[in-house]
Amino acid sequence: MKSLKLILNNARYFGPSWVFASINILFGTWAIYIPTVKDTLDISKSELGIAIFFLALGVFTIFPFASTIINRVGVGKSTFYGVLLSCAAAMLPLLAPNYYVLMAALFLFGASNGITDISMNTLVTEIEKKDKVKFMAASHGFFSLGGVLAGMGSFLIGPLSNPVLHMSIAVLLVLVVNFIFRRKYISEIAEKIENEPFSFSLLKPLLLLGLISFVAMGSEGAIVDWSGLYLKEITMAPEALWGLGFLGFQVTMTLGRFLGDGISEKIGSIKIVALGAVLAIVGYVLVLTTDIYLSIIGFALNGLGFSVMVPEVFRIGGNVKGVDSSKGIAFIAGSGYAGFLCAPPILGFLAENYSLTRSFVVLLACGFLILLFTLLLKRKKA
């Protein structure tokens, strides 16, 4: 909890951390309305999977240009401008009048989130280097906290009965806090280093980390996108419980990330990722029981398991010798969002042609895959 205290006691660290929360407040608010959008536009699971694919495609498309934008504009400014773009784009999917506009809206939402994602992770990496502190995992904890706030907002679905109004409230919350704290980070500029050509030899240390990021982020995105439908259609949960899988996932994700910096320091990065994979596997087994409450507990265990994976690989990727922090993080994030890009259409196809349960069997297999990658990473380090 040392890093959490650092963030809460110093506005220099709270400002960047709130950006992490902001992105997930917006994304999480969209996520809880996915079943509503599906029903309103009368689209199939497969079509929904393709639409969500466009969100990930938007994120992935911006990555090749992210490092150049960040270095030219400044990491602090690109972070703040990214938040503004994400706020504007967050309104678009809920305003979409048809399926094709939904795809375009999700692409723009994804692109806005993509530049903000790379910027905010680079910003934290640079501040860690300059101030010789560690708060990357706790910053990702704020990302999860944003998801918790969005998940709690699911209780407003009934009283508001207006998705656009609900998103407007979320956007207002994000904007007000970011405007208050923007001065604490907007002037930050990434440290210039002597770059070697970005060759395969430099990428080599990142490859296994990239594979972990690929599978972990694909799995995380799948749980966010499909947990509500799983509880609705497979466990036959009542409407009031549809958002609890997402909420449980985000609560334990938040807790794990606030504790992650300290645990990682004690047992090491590889062991904590392996432990996370084991917890995720147990969580999927509980989800696959199809019992309402065991499934919700399973989603919560998934959140605890995945909580530290991405922060750890981002931190390492931003500190590879001879590579700009923005480029290292862009590579890790690009690998992760490639998984995020592939997961929705694959799981949508499986759900449409087989069952949503079959999709979660595939996610269980992905948990074992991450465990395998950690063993390979340990052997490589040895």
N, C-alpha and C positions, 0 to 999 in steps of 0.2 A: 504493500500500500504506500510505500515511500514515494513512488512516482505520482500517485494520485494526490498526495499531500502537496507535492511540488506544483502540480497543475492548479490546484485549488487555492494555493497561497501566493501565486505569482501570475499576474495578468499576461506576462510575456509568454507563458506556456499555456494558459487557459485559452487565449485567442486562437492559436492554431488548432488546439484540441476541439474547440467548439465547431470549427469547420468540419471536422470528422463527424461530429454529431449532426451537423446540418444536412450533410449529404444523405444520411440514413433516415433522418426525419422525413425528407422529401420522398426518398425511394420507398421507405416503409409505408408511408401513407398511400402511395400508389399501389403497393403490393396488397394491402388489405382490401382494395377495391377490384382486384383482378377477377374474382368470381362475379362481381356486379357488372364489370365491363363485358365479360364473356356472355352473360345473359342478355345484357342490353343490346349488344351488337349481334346476338344470336350466332356465335361462331363456335366451331368444334374445338376439342382439346388440341388437335393437330394444328389448326389455324392459330390458336392461342400460342402454341409453342413457336410457330414461325414469327408471330408478332413480337414475342419476347426475344427471339433471335435478333430482330432488328435493333432492339435496345442494346444488346451486347455488341452488335455490329457497329453501332454508333460509337461505343466506347473504344472498340478495337481500332476503328478507322483513324481516330485522333492520335493514337500512340506514336506512330512514326514521326509526327510533327511536334510532339509534346516537348521534347528536350530543347528543340530550337526555340519554340515559343517561350518556354520558361527562362532560358538563358538570355533571350533578347528583351523580354518585357521585365524580367525580374521575378524571382520565385514568390515574393510576397504579393506583388501586384497580380500575377497570374492566378494565385490562389483566391484572392478576393473577387477578381473579375469572373473566375470560374463559378463562384458561389452565386453571383448575380445572374449569370447565364442559366445555371441549374434551376434557380427559382422561377425564371420565366418559362423554361422548358417543362417544368414539372406540371404546369397547368394544362399543357396540350393534350396528353393522352386521355384525360377525363372529359375533354371537350370534343374529342373526335366523333364525327357524325357517322363514320363508316369504317370498315376494316382497313382500307387502304390508307386513309388518313391516320388511323391508329398506328400503323407500321411506320409512317413518316414521322409522327409525333414521338414515338419511342426511339427512333434513330437519333433525333435531335436531343432528346433527354439523355440518351446514352453518351453522345458526343460531349455534351456539357459536363456530365459527371466524370467522363474520362479525363479531361484536361484538369478538372479540379482534383481528382484522385492522385494523379502524378504530381501535381503542384504541392498538395498538402503533405504528401509523404516525403517529397524532396525538402520541403520547408522544415519539417521536424528533424530530418536527418542533418540538415545544415545547422540548425540550432543546437542539436546534440553535440555536434563537432565543436562548435564555437564555445559553448558553455560547459562542455564536458559533463553532461548530465544524460540520463536515460529516461525517456518518457514515451518511446514509440509504442510499446504495447498498451500503455495507459491511454495514449491518444486513440488507438484502435478501440480501446474500451469505451471512449466517448462516442465512437462510431456506433458501437453496439448500444450504448445508452440512447442514442438517437433512435435506434430501432425499438427500444423499450418504450420510449415516448410515443412513437408511431403506433406500436402495438396497443398501448393504453388508449390511444385515440380510436381504436376499434369499437370502444364502448360508446363513441359518439355517432356511430353509423345510424342507429335507430333514431335518437333524438334529433339529429340534424336532417337526416333523410336527403342530403344534398352533397354528393361527392366533391363538386367544385367549391362549395363553401368550406367544406372540411379542408381541402388542400390549400385554400386561401389563408385559413388560420395558420396552417403549418408554415406556409411561405412567410407570413408576417412575423412569426416567432423567429424563424431563421434570420430574416433580414435585420430585425431590430438588434439582436444580440451581436451579429457580425458587424454592424455599423458602429456599435459601441466599442468593440475590441479591435477593429481593423488596424488602428494606429500601432498596435503592439507587434504587428508582423508585416505590414504592407511594404515597409522599406527594406526588408531582407533581400539580399542578393546572394546567389549561390557562389561559393568559393571557387575561384578559377584554379584548375590544376593542369599540370603538363600531361596532356592526353597522349596515350599511345594509339595507333590506329585500332579501331574497334574490330579486332580480328577474332577468329575462332579460338585462338589460344586464350584470349581474355574472356571469352564466353564460357570456356570449359568449366571453370569453377561454379558457374551459375546454372549449368544444365540440369543437375538433379534438383536444385532448388526451384528451377522453373517447372519441372515436372510435378513437384509437390504442390506448387502454386496452381498449376493447371488443374489438377484433380481436386484440390481443396476448394478453390473458388467456384469450380463447376458444381461441386456438391453443395456448397453454401447457397449458391444461387438457386439450385433446384429446391432446396428446403424452403427458402423464402417464397419462391413462385408457386410451389405445389402443395405445401403443408395444409393450406386452407381447404383446397379441393380434396385432399386426401381425407381430412377429418370429415368433410361434408359427405363425400360419396362412398368412401370405403368403410369408415368407422360408423357412419350414419349419425354423427354428432349433431346436436341441436344448433341452431344458428348462433346462439350466444357463445358457443365454444369454438367456432370456426377460427377465430383469431388467436386462440390460446397456444396452438402449436408454434406459431410465429413468435408470440410473446415469450413463451418459455425458452425458445431457442435464443432470443435476444437477451433475456435476463441472465442466463448462465454464460452466454458469450461475453457479456459485459463484466460479470464477476471474474471470469477466467482471465480476461485481459488486464483488469486492474491488479490482479495478483501475479500476472505473467512475468513482469520484469524481475521480481524477486525470486520466483521459482526457477526461472531460466538461469539466473546467476548462480544458484545453488547446484542444480543438477545438469546444466548444460543445454544448449539449443537442440541437439539431436534427440536427446532423451525426452525432452518435453514434447517434441513433435510426435515421437513414437507413442508416448502416453496418450496424447490427444487422439491419435489414430485408434487406439484400443477403446477409448471412451466412445468415439464415434461409432465403432462397430457394434458395441453393446447397445447404443442408442437405436441403431437401425433394426437390430433384432427385436427390441421392444416395439418399435413402430410397426413391424411386420406381424405382430400378434393381432393387429387390427382392433384391439380393445381401445375404446376411446381414451381412457385415462392412462393406460400403459403407453399408448402412442404419444400422448402429450409429454409424458415423462421422457420418452425416447427422444423426442425433438429437443427437450431441454438438455439431455446428455450429449446430443449432437452439438449443441451450442458450446458446451463446456469443452468438448473434444477439439472443435475447430478454432477455438478462441485464440490460441497463440500461434497457430501455424503461419498465417499470412504476415503478422507483425515480425516474426522471427526472420522469415526469408526476405522481407522488405529491408530490414535493418542490415542484414548481411549484404544484400544486393546493392545497397547504397554506400557500402564501404569497400568495394573491391578496388584494389590498388590499380591505378592507371586508367580508371573509368570515372567519368563524371557521375556524381550521385544521381542526377536526373536520368542518365542513360541506364545505369544499373537498375534503378527502380522501374524505369520504363520496360526493361526486358522482363523483370519478374512480374510486373503488372500485366504486361502483354501476354506472357505465358498463362497467367491466371485467367485473364479475360478471354483467352482463346478457349479455355475450358468452359467459361461462362457462356461463350458464344455457341459452343457445340452442344451443351447440355439441354437447353430448352427444346430444340427440334427433335433430338434423339428421344428424350423422355416423352415429349408430346406424341411422337410416332408410336412408341411402345404403349403409352396409355390408350391411344386411339385403336390400335390394332390388337393389343393383348389386354392389358389392364394397368391401372395406376400402381397396383401392387407390384407388378413386374418391374416397373420403373424403379421402385425402391429396392428391389433385389439387386439391380445394377448398381445403385448407390452403395449398397452394402459391400459389393465387390470392390468398389472404388476405395472404401475404407481399408480393405486388405492391401490394395495397391499402394496407398500412402505408407502403410507400415513397411512394405517391401522396399520402397524408395528410401526410407529412413535407415534401414539396415544396410543398403548399398552406400548411402551417404556416410554412415559410420565406418564402413570398411574402407572407403576412399580416403577418409580423414586419417584412419590408422595407417 
